[in-house]
Amino acid sequence: MINNNKPIIGDDGLPVMEYTERQLARFKVTSVFDASQTDGKPLPTLVQDLAGDVK
């Protein structure tokens, strides 16, 4: 394709338009807290006694 800075004209006589779609990551602002700031029974541990080597 040759780029000569002229618009490409379609079959209908109008310039051919190129459309792109963009998605933006957005994050919601919210309150957070640490488990140490709470009262109650201790939280259960999810992983116990890991053993083995990673080579």
KAWO-V20030 format. One record per backbone hydrogen bond with DSSP energy under -1.0 kcal/mol. CO is the residue of the C=O (numbers start at 0). NH is the residue of the N-H. E is the energy in kcal/mol with one decimal. If there is no record, write none. Layout:
CO/NH/E
CO/NH/E
This chain:
7/15/-3.0
9/12/-1.7
13/9/-2.8
33/36/-1.8
34/37/-1.5
